Amino acid sequence: MSALDGKRILVSAGPTFEDIDPVRFIGNRSSGRMGFAIAEAAIARGAQVVLVAGPVHLATPTGAQRIDVRSAAQMHDAVLSALPADIYIGTAAVADFTPRAVAGHKLKKVPGQDTLVLELVKTADILADVATATQRPRLVVGFAAETNDVETYARGKLAAKRIDMIAANRVGIAGCGFESDDNTLDVIWADGQRRLGPESKRVVAEGLLDLIEERISIA
């Protein structure tokens, strides 16, 4: 029997879209496939999965309770409202900044205006808030998508956000991370590290859940 059997696992997946006006938004290239693969694999191990999904075009894994959101603020509210959970796996690529104000109409070009300045403000830190919540999950797993110095940034995030494990990957290269069927993760925790992949995201998801099961059995 899997150590995840009967566990409540909360997964966030996909991008967030931060609206500028009714037509335009700030977003990223996350497809949500990694998070959905984790949700599907966890269900196969007997877990009860709540999947908070940003705007993606993916079928809901059979058996998952899906909550669809658009913005970082909506994802933050949905994730915190879904607690308590035994495990939180934050795969979502949440926007770090959002426009201070959303225009009520489409912004138009103005003759003689060659630039447009947007004032952006920080979004709420979902991962840190889950890690410090009164109903903190037994295991909090974060993701770090970086373009350089992947391990350095990931270790910094692990410590700063007081989480238990972080899965880091390098994005912006072919065959890995965003908009790809495959992935490579460097999974880091306080006293260990392991590389998963390059493999399909479903295979990588299985490897990550194996590590999570190991951590649960030790804790």
N, C-alpha and C positions, 0 to 999 in steps of 0.2 A: 504494500500500500504506500502511496506517495505521502510524504510529510505535508503536502499541500491539500490533501483530501479534507474537505469540509472547511478549509480556511476561507476567509473573506479577503479577496485581493482587489485592491483599487488600482486601476491603471488609467493614466492619462496619455493621450496619443494625438499626433497630428500637429498642425500649426495653429496659431491664432491669427485672426485678421483684425487689424486695428483701423477702423474707418476714418478716412480723411473728410470725405463728403459722401453723398449717396451713390457715387460712382466708383470712387477710388479708395484703396486701402493700403496699409503697410502689412506685408506678409512675408512668408519665407517658403522654402521649397520642400518642407517636410511633407511626405506622402501619408504618414500614419501607419505604414506597413509594419514597422518594427513593433509598435505598441499593439497592433491588432494580432500580430503573430504571437506575442507574449500572452495576450488574453486567450487566444485559441488554445495554446499549449497548456495554460494553467487550467482551463476548463477540462481538458482531456485528463488532467491529473486529479480531478475531483473538486477543484476549487470553485467557490462562488465568486464570480467576477463582475465587478461594476466597472464599466468602460466609459470614461469621460472623453469624448472625441471632439476635436476641433473640426473645421470644415474640410472633410475628406470625402472621396467617392469610393468607399469601401463597404462591402457587405458586413453586417453585424455577425460576429462569430456566434454560432448556435449556442444558446444557453447564457449569453452575456446580457446583463442589464445595461443598456446603452443610454447615455445622456449626451445629447448633442449641444455644443456651444459654439460661439463664434470668436469672442474676444478673450483677452487675458483675464479681464475682470469677471466675465461669466465663468471661465474655467476655474478661477480661484474659488468662487462661490460654490460651484458644483462639487469640486473636490473636497472642500472643507465640510460641506453639507453631507457628503457621503460617508464621513467618518461616523462611527468607529470602523476600523478595518484591521486585520491582522498584519497585512503587508501593503505598502504603497510603492508602486513602481511608476516613477514620473518620466515617461519617455517623450512627452510632448515638447515641442520646440516653441516655448512660450515667448512672446515678444517681451523684450526688456523695457521698451518704451512705447508709449501710445500718445497720439495727439491730445493736447490739453483740451481742445474744443473741436467738435465735429461740425463742419459747415452744413447748414440745412439745405443747401442747394449746390449744384455742381459748380466748382470753382472755374472761372473763365479766364482765358488769356486777356490781359489788359494791354492795349497798345503802349509800347515804350517800356513795358515791364519785362525784364529779361530773367528775373529770378523770383522764386517763391520761397518764403521762409516759413517753416512749420515749427511751432513750439511743441516739444515732446516732453512728457513727464514719465517718471519711472512707474512701472506696473508693480503690483503686489508680488512678493516672492512666494510662490506657491510651495516650493520645496522646503524653504526655511520655516514657513508657517505650519506645514504638516509636522515637521520635525520637532517643533516646540508646542504643538497643540496639547491641550489637556487630554484628549483622546488619541495620543500619539500611537501610531501602529508599532507593533513589535519590531518590524524591520522597515526602514525607509531607504529606498533605492532611487538614486537620481541618475540622470543621463547628462553627459557633457559633449556637445557637438562643437568641435574646434577645427580651425584651419591650420594651426601651428602650435607647437609646444603643448601637445595634447595632454601628456601625462602631468606636466607641471600645473596646468590650469585645473585639471581634474582633481589632483591632490589638494589644491587650494580650495576648491569648491567642497570637497569632502569635509574638510576641517571647518571652513567658514559656516557651512549650513548645518553642521552637526548631524550629518546623516550616517547611515551604517555602511553603505556601499555605493559606488558610483561606476557607471559603465560609460567609458569614453570612446568616442570614435572621431576619426578625421573625416570631415566633409569637404566637398568641393573637388573631389577627385573621382574619376570614373570607376564604377563598380563598387562603390562604398557609400553608405549613408543615404543621404537624401536622394529621392527619385531613382533608387536602385532596388533590385530584388535581393541583392546580397549586402552583407555588412561584415565589419570586423570591429570587435569591441575589446578594449583593454579594461577589464573589470578590476577595481581597486577597493580594498577595505583596509582597516587599520593595520593589520599585520600580514597582509597578503596581496597577491595580484595574479591574474590569469588572463591570457589572451584567448578570445573566442573568434573563430573564423580565420581567413575569409571563407564564408559559407552562405547559403541562403538564409534569409532572415528567420525562417522557421527553425532551421537547425541551430542558429545562434540563440534564438529564444529558448530552445530546449536546454542549451548549455548554461544560459543565465539562470534558468529555473533550477537546474542541478546545483549551481553554486548557492542559490538562495536556500534550497533545502539543507545544504551542508551548514550554512550559517545558523539556520533555525535549530538544527540538532545540537549545535555547539552552545548556543545562547542559553 
